[in-house]
């Protein structure tokens, strides 16, 4: 069988950040610098989003009427069309969804139901938003053009209490018409239950989480990057890579019966992205490290062979990290720049700081590259509020980062940052390299980015009206940026 990836003040201080719901409150070493106080946002003088796409470069792509829908990922298919994956809802119940668009942003109504294909992996009537877990976080194309959405779903949607928060890694395959792919998993759905999460004090830990995905060369299926429990007696989770056949089953020739678990580490691991780089798998995420009474969060790069063995020549037995960031450092995405890896995430140096988008780089051997930006880091701070990096693409001699930036304490806008190959702002775009876009509500963000085959068109995916209430009518959004 075959196996199945507008404006800112930018300072340059070595600082990263974490999500508000997990690691933002860690206290840094007092020797690390705090963020500088930014000035008011300047007026953009450079290029903005592509005005030929939708309205001013934006397509609001509500997938359901009166429900919640978000895009977490976007990709250009082998057919040249645009695919975006995330979630949609029916009442409070979330479903995995993939939408297909033409290059001008129009929904392709020949795909799924009016341009949207969805599967409810774990039907769930709970009105508790913390029990609504199901969503796609990445998407990948198999050799025959099948699109596979990878993410997470409730392990048992009928469970109550803490057990309702347990989850499984899932992959949902759709054919060219947007129908569940026959012969993949069960009715197009492959579910991977690697372990059972459990309560640690008031926290539920160890639930299986699916994040990144990448197609393997020569039609050999796909790889999924996620996390699983480190054990019933442990409060941490471990990184895991799954080798999956093109029929949705674990590949016995990958790792240990289809699984490479990066265990035997006491850190709490959080997976994000994976891709094939030459004859290697490279994945990124972040881990929480505890040393005595000090806790830090650090970016992590993992490199392995295509058949699921850690690359012992890469830094520390296949795992590279950097512990000089001060307090909290999350990595959400990486891109390949020659023989180097450029990353994006967000963080801060001290508990009193707000978080900033960070751009930084590792060398091919896993060493942190201090020649990038200012001593290794470019830091994006809009107005002294929270700014986050979620994704990036490398396009020739430019690196384009996407995420969100706050223009004041209550208004968050979708953000694009364009840097040159060395981590310096490209003033030809937005306000000194930063494009802020108001998508229509106080809570807007880009989360996905994909480079078109022409090497200069970048498709963006995200959402507007961010809310933790699963009934709130969040709307999915597409955007397009054309580089000069």
C-alpha positions in Angstrom: 0.0 0.0 0.0 1.0 3.6 -0.5 1.5 6.2 2.3 0.0 9.4 2.3 2.1 19.1 4.2 -1.3 48.5 8.4 1.4 49.6 10.2 3.9 48.8 12.8 6.8 49.7 14.9 9.3 46.9 14.5 11.9 46.5 17.2 14.6 43.8 17.2 14.7 42.3 20.7 14.9 38.5 21.2 11.3 37.9 22.3 8.6 35.4 21.4 5.0 34.7 22.7 2.4 32.1 23.4 -1.4 31.8 23.1 -3.4 33.7 25.6 -5.1 30.5 26.8 -1.9 28.6 27.7 1.5 30.2 28.2 1.1 34.0 28.1 1.4 34.4 31.9 4.9 32.9 32.3 7.3 35.1 34.1 10.6 35.7 32.3 14.1 36.2 33.7 14.3 39.9 34.8 17.4 40.3 32.7 15.5 40.0 29.5 14.3 43.3 27.9 10.7 44.4 27.8 9.0 45.6 24.6 9.7 49.2 23.6 6.7 51.6 23.7 5.5 51.9 20.1 4.4 55.1 18.4 1.1 55.6 16.7 0.6 53.6 13.6 1.8 55.4 10.4 -0.2 55.8 7.2 0.6 53.0 4.6 2.4 54.3 1.5 3.3 50.9 -0.1 1.2 48.2 -1.9 -1.7 46.7 -0.1 -3.8 43.6 -0.8 -4.7 42.8 -4.5 -7.6 45.1 -5.4 -8.5 42.8 -8.3 -9.5 40.0 -5.8 -12.9 40.3 -4.3 -13.4 43.7 -2.6 -10.1 45.4 -1.9 -8.4 42.1 -1.9 -10.9 40.3 0.4 -13.6 37.7 -0.1 -15.9 37.1 2.8 -16.9 33.5 2.4 -19.5 32.7 4.9 -20.0 28.9 4.7 -23.3 28.8 6.6 -26.0 31.3 7.4 -26.1 32.3 11.1 -23.5 29.7 12.1 -19.8 29.7 12.9 -17.2 29.1 10.2 -13.5 29.7 10.0 -10.6 29.0 7.7 -7.4 27.7 9.3 -5.5 26.7 6.2 -5.3 27.4 2.5 -3.6 25.7 -0.5 -3.5 25.8 -4.3 -4.7 22.5 -5.7 -3.2 20.5 -8.6 -6.2 21.8 -10.6 -5.1 25.4 -10.0 -8.1 26.1 -7.8 -8.0 27.5 -4.2 -8.9 25.2 -1.3 -9.4 26.4 2.2 -10.0 24.2 5.3 -11.4 24.8 8.7 -14.8 24.4 10.3 -18.4 25.1 9.9 -21.3 24.6 12.3 -24.9 23.5 12.6 -26.1 25.2 15.7 -23.3 24.6 18.3 -22.1 21.5 16.5 -18.8 22.0 14.6 -17.9 20.1 11.4 -14.7 19.7 9.4 -15.1 21.7 6.2 -13.2 22.3 2.9 -14.3 25.0 0.4 -13.1 25.4 -3.2 -12.7 28.7 -5.0 -11.6 29.9 -8.5 -8.6 32.2 -8.5 -10.8 35.2 -8.5 -12.4 34.2 -5.2 -15.7 32.8 -6.5 -17.0 29.7 -4.9 -16.8 26.6 -7.1 -20.3 25.4 -6.8 -19.5 22.1 -8.5 -17.6 21.1 -5.3 -19.6 19.7 -2.4 -22.7 21.6 -1.5 -22.5 25.0 -3.2 -18.7 25.0 -3.0 -18.4 23.6 0.5 -17.7 20.0 1.5 -18.1 19.1 5.1 -18.2 16.0 7.3 -19.5 15.8 10.9 -17.0 13.3 12.3 -18.3 13.5 15.9 -21.9 14.8 16.0 -22.1 16.8 19.2 -25.1 18.7 20.7 -23.2 20.2 23.6 -23.7 23.9 24.1 -20.4 24.0 26.1 -17.9 25.7 23.7 -15.0 23.9 25.3 -16.6 20.6 24.3 -16.8 21.7 20.6 -13.4 20.5 19.3 -13.9 19.3 15.8 -12.0 21.3 13.0 -9.5 21.0 10.2 -6.1 22.6 10.8 -4.3 21.7 7.6 -4.9 20.2 4.2 -2.9 18.2 1.7 -3.3 16.8 -1.8 -2.7 13.1 -2.6 -1.1 12.2 -6.0 -4.6 11.6 -7.6 -5.8 15.0 -6.5 -7.7 13.9 -3.5 -7.8 16.6 -0.9 -7.3 15.5 2.8 -8.3 17.8 5.7 -6.4 17.0 8.8 -7.4 18.0 12.3 -9.1 16.9 15.5 -12.5 15.7 16.6 -14.1 14.7 19.9 -13.3 11.1 20.9 -16.7 10.6 22.4 -19.3 13.3 21.7 -21.7 11.7 24.2 -19.2 11.9 27.1 -19.8 14.3 30.0 -17.5 16.1 32.3 -13.8 16.0 31.7 -14.1 13.1 29.3 -15.9 15.3 26.9 -12.6 17.1 26.2 -10.8 14.0 25.0 -10.1 14.0 21.3 -8.6 12.0 18.4 -6.5 12.9 15.3 -8.7 12.8 12.2 -8.1 12.9 8.4 -11.1 13.5 6.1 -10.6 12.8 2.4 -12.7 14.4 -0.4 -12.8 13.5 -4.1 -12.8 16.1 -6.9 -16.5 16.5 -6.5 -16.3 17.3 -2.8 -17.7 13.9 -1.8 -16.2 11.7 1.0 -13.5 9.6 -0.7 -14.5 6.0 -1.1 -11.7 3.7 0.1 -10.2 6.1 2.5 -10.8 5.2 6.1 -14.5 4.6 6.8 -16.6 6.6 4.4 -13.7 9.1 3.8 -12.8 9.5 7.5 -9.7 8.1 9.2 -9.6 8.4 13.0 -6.4 7.8 15.1 -6.9 7.2 18.8 -3.4 7.0 20.2 -4.1 7.5 23.8 -6.6 8.9 26.4 -6.3 12.3 27.9 -6.9 12.9 31.6 -7.3 15.5 34.2 -4.2 16.9 35.9 -5.6 19.1 38.6 -8.0 21.4 36.8 -6.4 20.9 33.4 -7.3 18.3 30.9 -4.0 17.0 29.3 -2.8 14.4 26.8 -5.7 14.5 24.3 -4.7 13.5 20.8 -4.3 16.6 18.6 -3.8 16.7 14.8 -2.2 19.8 13.2 0.2 19.6 10.3 0.1 17.4 7.2 2.4 16.8 4.2 2.2 14.6 1.1 5.1 12.1 0.7 6.9 11.9 -2.6 6.0 9.4 -5.3 2.4 8.9 -4.2 3.5 7.3 -0.9 0.6 8.8 1.1 0.8 11.4 3.8 2.4 12.3 7.1 0.4 13.9 10.0 2.1 15.9 12.8 0.4 16.2 16.1 0.6 15.4 19.8 -0.6 12.6 22.1 -0.5 11.7 25.8 2.9 11.0 27.4 1.2 8.6 29.9 -1.6 8.4 32.4 0.8 9.4 35.2 2.3 12.4 33.4 1.0 16.0 32.9 2.8 16.5 29.5 2.1 15.5 25.9 4.5 14.3 23.3 5.0 15.2 19.6 4.0 12.4 17.2 4.4 11.8 13.5 2.0 9.4 11.7 2.7 7.7 8.4 -0.7 7.1 6.7 -1.4 5.0 3.6 -3.5 6.4 0.8 -6.4 4.3 2.1 -6.3 6.1 5.5 -4.5 3.4 7.5 -1.3 3.6 9.5 1.7 2.4 7.4 3.6 -0.4 9.2 6.8 0.7 7.4 6.8 4.1 9.0 8.3 4.5 12.5 6.9 2.0 14.9 3.8 0.5 13.3 3.0 3.8 11.6 3.9 6.1 14.5 7.0 8.0 15.4 6.6 9.3 19.0 9.1 11.9 20.1 8.9 10.9 23.7 11.1 10.5 26.7 11.1 14.3 27.1 9.4 15.9 30.2 8.3 18.9 28.2 4.7 19.7 27.3 4.8 19.6 23.5 2.5 21.5 21.0 2.7 20.5 17.3 2.0 22.9 14.5 3.4 22.3 11.0 5.2 19.6 8.9 6.6 19.5 5.4 8.8 17.4 3.2 12.2 19.0 2.6 14.3 16.9 0.1 14.6 13.5 1.6 13.6 14.6 5.1 10.5 15.4 7.1 10.8 18.7 9.0 8.2 19.7 11.6 7.9 22.6 14.0 6.0 23.4 17.2 6.9 24.5 20.7 7.5 23.0 24.1 7.2 24.1 27.7 10.4 23.5 29.7 10.7 23.6 33.5 14.0 24.0 35.2 13.5 24.3 39.0 11.1 27.2 39.6 11.6 28.7 36.1 9.4 27.8 33.1 10.1 28.8 29.5 8.4 28.0 26.2 10.8 27.4 23.3 10.4 26.8 19.5 11.2 23.3 18.3 12.3 21.9 15.0 12.2 18.1 14.4 13.9 16.4 11.5 13.3 12.8 10.5 13.7 10.5 7.6 10.7 9.8 5.2 10.2 6.4 6.9 9.9 7.9 10.4 13.3 7.8 12.0 14.8 10.8 13.8 17.7 12.4 12.0 20.5 12.0 14.5 22.7 14.5 12.5 20.3 17.3 13.2 21.3 19.3 16.3 20.4 17.2 19.4 19.4 13.7 18.1 16.9 15.2 15.5 15.5 18.0 17.7 16.6 21.6 17.6 15.5 24.4 19.9 16.7 27.7 21.2 16.5 28.6 24.9 17.7 32.2 24.8 14.3 33.9 24.2 13.7 34.9 27.8 10.2 33.6 28.6 7.8 32.3 26.1 8.3 31.2 22.5 5.8 29.6 20.1 6.6 28.5 16.6 3.5 28.1 14.3 5.1 27.7 10.9 8.4 27.4 9.0 9.5 27.8 5.5 12.6 26.7 3.6 15.0 29.4 2.5 17.9 27.8 0.7 19.4 25.5 3.2 17.9 27.4 6.2 14.6 27.3 8.0 12.7 30.6 8.7 10.1 30.5 11.4 7.3 32.6 12.7 5.5 32.7 16.1 4.9 35.2 18.8 6.0 35.9 22.3 7.2 38.2 25.0 10.2 38.6 27.4 8.3 39.4 30.6 4.9 38.7 32.1 4.1 42.5 32.0 4.6 42.6 28.2 2.1 42.1 25.5 3.0 39.5 22.8 4.7 40.4 19.5 5.0 38.6 16.2 8.5 37.2 15.8 10.5 36.2 12.7 13.7 34.2 13.1 15.8 31.5 11.4 17.7 28.2 12.1 20.6 26.9 10.1 20.5 23.5 8.3 22.3 21.9 11.2 19.8 23.1 13.8 21.8 26.0 15.1 20.0 29.3 15.7 21.1 31.8 13.0 22.1 35.1 14.6 22.7 36.7 11.1 18.9 37.1 10.6 17.2 40.3 11.6 18.9 41.9 14.6 21.0 39.2 16.3 18.6 36.5 15.0 15.2 38.1 15.4 12.8 40.6 13.9 10.1 41.7 16.2 6.8 43.2 15.1 4.9 45.4 17.6 2.0 47.5 16.3 0.8 49.7 19.2 2.1 47.9 22.3 -0.9 45.4 22.2 -0.9 41.7 21.3 0.4 40.8 17.8 0.7 37.2 16.6 2.3 35.3 13.7 0.5 32.2 12.4 1.9 31.3 9.0 4.5 32.3 6.4 5.6 31.7 2.8 9.0 32.2 1.2 8.7 33.8 -2.2 12.0 34.4 -4.0 13.9 37.0 -2.0 11.0 37.9 0.2 9.3 36.3 3.3 5.7 37.0 3.9 4.3 36.4 7.4 0.6 36.4 8.3 -1.3 36.7 11.5 -3.0 39.5 13.5 -2.2 42.8 15.1 -4.0 45.0 17.5 -4.4 48.6 16.6 -5.7 49.3 20.2 -6.8 47.3 23.2 -10.1 46.2 21.7 -9.5 46.1 17.9 -7.6 43.3 16.2 -6.9 43.4 12.5 -5.6 40.8 10.0 -1.9 41.4 9.4 0.6 40.7 6.7 4.3 41.4 7.1 6.8 41.5 4.2 10.5 41.1 5.0 13.5 40.7 2.8 15.6 37.5 2.9 17.6 38.8 5.9 14.7 39.8 8.0 14.5 43.5 7.2 11.2 45.2 6.5 10.3 45.7 2.8 9.0 49.3 2.6 7.4 48.7 -0.8 4.4 47.1 1.1 1.9 48.7 3.4 3.4 50.9 6.1 7.1 50.0 6.2 6.4 46.3 5.3 3.3 45.8 7.4 -0.3 45.6 6.0 -3.1 45.7 8.5 -6.6 44.9 7.1 -9.9 45.5 8.9 -12.1 42.5 7.9 -15.1 44.1 9.4 -15.2 43.3 13.2 -13.0 44.0 16.2 -11.5 40.5 16.0 -9.9 39.7 12.6 -7.0 37.3 11.7 -5.2 35.6 8.9 -4.2 32.0 9.8 -3.2 30.4 6.5 -1.1 31.3 3.5 -0.3 29.6 0.2 2.0 30.6 -2.6 0.6 30.1 -6.2 2.8 28.5 -8.9 3.6 31.9 -10.4 5.8 32.6 -7.3 4.3 36.0 -6.6 0.6 35.5 -5.8 -0.2 34.6 -2.2 -3.6 33.5 -1.0 -4.6 34.2 2.6 -7.2 32.5 4.8 -8.6 33.4 8.1 -11.7 34.6 9.9 -13.5 37.6 11.4 -15.5 38.2 14.6 -13.3 35.9 16.7 -15.3 34.4 19.7 -15.0 31.5 22.0 -18.8 31.1 21.8 -19.3 28.3 19.3 -22.8 29.7 18.3 -21.4 33.1 17.4 -21.5 33.8 13.6 -17.8 33.9 12.9 -17.2 34.1 9.1 -14.4 32.6 7.0 -12.4 35.1 4.9 -10.0 34.8 1.9 -7.5 37.4 0.8 -4.9 37.8 -1.9 -1.6 39.6 -2.0 0.4 40.0 -5.3 4.1 40.7 -4.9 5.9 43.0 -7.3 
